[in-house]
């Protein structure tokens, strides 16, 4: 016999209908545009082939017969071919953007339904087991908070968002982010255009760190003026001596000496020039993608103070960041790779990359110094990309607000007046699909109390604790939360839920639990929120109960607030814990179905301690023996 499937609660809310309809309509529009551009691209490819063939035939006929009347048609056909090539490339760019828009709206629909396999996972970050809560609350990895929010396409955007989820900001910073989220949430066009433009960096995007280090470094060539002027004069000398020899002004091949000088300068400078240029040009097209994203942010009509401050960082000294990035893109487009067929002859004749390095260092001197500036209004590439990353992170939080307009904006009580109470009516787990999550009114605190969560296996105890924790993480990042309302004091969050042993480290489950709970106790004090799920499960029932009672008593005595999920129904029997316990429980219903008896859960929290257990019932449903063998005494009770 197997466990019957658990039907979703009848009261579960559907995903935000307006958001889903909008994404679906936008996706269909983009798909139609993509199909039209693909057909146009195919036609252009055929026309290019025809134009090239006609131009080649006309050129051959002109050369073969030396017929002057064919010169003009040949030239026109060649011009037509070049125009078709340029136009085809523009159509391909539009086609790529349409394809990205289709994928973006498909991912948005997958995000609404929590279809994790259909939602791209950009990050490779995995939670540190020592982090206060990241592993227990699915902050990173597949099906995680970062996976749900992950829309930033730049490295700075992804790192910013990950850092916001790793620890709560001060209430003032949270309020500023909430205002920015409210400003960005209705601006769907801006958010999607920004995601598409930043997505042109590629997946994974190139690491900008080598370029950023170069941008704030000291120039190399321009600090050696003798070499700089020699590299400028040598190609000119080669040209003059070559002309003198070609016109017979001099009888000796003086140009060979000039060529030797160029070769010496090439050997001395070109290697260094290539090294620096490779650091500056960290990816083909990256500067252009960044410039487009920076232009979008700079041009947006934003109203929140934090967003306008970020825009100000992109316009330092009256020189917009996107203009400077576009200039850098144009400059780096002139770089001649060392593997190019013409690299050596061009370098020997002109020292091309050396001259380009001098121009790049002019850009470096102007903007690298600004990048290193400590003042808030300073510019420079590192600050530009950091500002862009912050806007992307805010846009990701705004996307969550747009998708879930019924979610609450958390309110923070002032730390001085906070009674240590987290009040969350209608709280649910934000990583579950809307059709499968159940909301409960949850209250944790005030100081001097703890929430005691009991109930049967699979009834919802762990999910409630994780719902509290994940929503606190969202609140600390400045995001909306999955609740009707949400009010809390500034909190530091610690959890002890998914404890694992380590064979290689020689650590048992019990020892791992003990170490984790010691870390929770070390952090205890007013402002701590702890979430403990079946603590000390790695030892016997009698010692477990005593150990948990002692740990919880210390946490309560130190002014922390928290919740403990347990099967030990007599955990709060001790006189010193009974007044502090605020018990709630989950229950199950035994039902008869076509496949036999089973259980159904409504996942609703009820006041008081659990009155039933279901461990032996679960064993029976999966086919394990629960009746004693013949002649053996029956075990008391039915287990928990």
Buried (B, 14 or more C-beta within 10 A) or exposed (E): EEEBEBEBBEEBBEBBEEBBEBBBEBBEBBBEBBEEBBEBBEEBEEBBEBBBEBBBEBBEBBEEEEEEEBEEBBBBBBEBBEEBEEBBEEBBEBBBBBBBBBBBBBBBBBBBBBEBEEBEBBBEBEBEBEBBBBBBBBBBBEEBBBBBBBBBBBBBBBBBBBEBBBBBBEBEBBBBBBBBBBBBBEBBEBBBBBBBBBBBBEEEBBEBEBBBEBBBBEBBBBEEEEBBEBBEEBBEBBBBBBEBBEEEEEEEEBBEEBBEBBBEBBEEBBEBBBEBBBBBBBBEBBBBBBBBBBBBBBEBEBEBEBBEBBBBBBBBEEBBBBBBBBBBBEBBEEBBEBEEEEBEEBBBBBBBBBBBBBEBBEBBBBBBBBBBBEEEEBBBBBBBBBBBBBBBBBBBBBBBBBBBEEBBBBBBBEEEEBEBBBBBBBBBBBBBBBEBBBBBBBBBBBBBBBBBBBBBBBBBBBBBBBBBBBBBBBBBBBBBBBBBBBBBBBBBBBBBBBBEBEEEEEBBBBBBBBEBBEEBBEBBEBBBBBBBBBBBBBBEEEEBBEBBBBBBBBBBEBBBBBBBBBBBBEBBEBEEBEEBBBBBBBBBEEEEEEEEEBBEBBBBBBEEBBEBBBBBBBBBBEEEEBEEEEEEEEEEEBBB
